[in-house]
Amino acid sequence: MTSLENIYLANRKLLKRTMLNAGFISNIDEWWHYEYGTKSWANKVGAKKYFKGILEI
């Protein structure tokens, strides 16, 4: 692995850690895709409401 590839990987790990710590969920199929406040997010985190509290599960 080149040093540039190591930088890319480190940045991906930093992004994931930051987004998860902020309450987002990650998409298993797309490493760059994160969700917050969606129905999928509510199901995964156990929230009863989503989309800014407007919709209920």
C-alpha positions in Angstrom: 0.0 0.0 0.0 1.4 3.4 -1.0 1.6 6.3 1.4 -1.2 8.0 -0.5 -3.4 5.0 0.0 -2.7 5.1 3.7 -3.8 8.7 3.8 -7.0 7.8 2.0 -7.7 5.0 4.4 -7.0 7.2 7.4 -9.3 9.9 6.1 -12.1 7.3 5.5 -11.7 6.1 9.1 -11.7 9.6 10.4 -14.9 10.4 8.5 -16.6 7.3 9.7 -15.7 7.8 13.3 -16.8 11.5 13.2 -20.1 10.7 11.5 -21.0 7.8 13.9 -20.0 9.9 16.9 -22.4 12.7 15.6 -25.3 10.2 15.6 -25.3 9.3 11.9 -25.6 5.7 10.6 -23.5 4.3 7.8 -24.6 2.6 4.7 -23.0 -0.9 4.4 -23.1 -0.7 0.5 -21.7 2.8 0.2 -18.9 3.8 2.6 -19.4 7.5 1.8 -23.2 7.5 2.5 -24.5 8.4 5.9 -28.0 9.0 7.2 -29.6 10.9 10.0 -33.3 11.4 10.7 -34.5 8.9 8.1 -36.7 5.9 8.6 -33.7 3.6 8.3 -31.8 5.7 10.9 -34.8 5.5 13.3 -35.1 1.7 12.9 -31.4 1.2 13.6 -31.1 3.5 16.6 -34.5 2.6 18.0 -36.1 6.0 17.7 -39.9 6.1 17.6 -39.9 9.3 15.4 -37.9 10.5 12.5 -37.7 13.3 10.0 -37.4 16.0 12.6 -40.0 14.3 14.8 -42.7 14.7 12.2 -43.1 11.1 11.3 -43.6 8.1 13.6 -42.8 4.5 13.1 
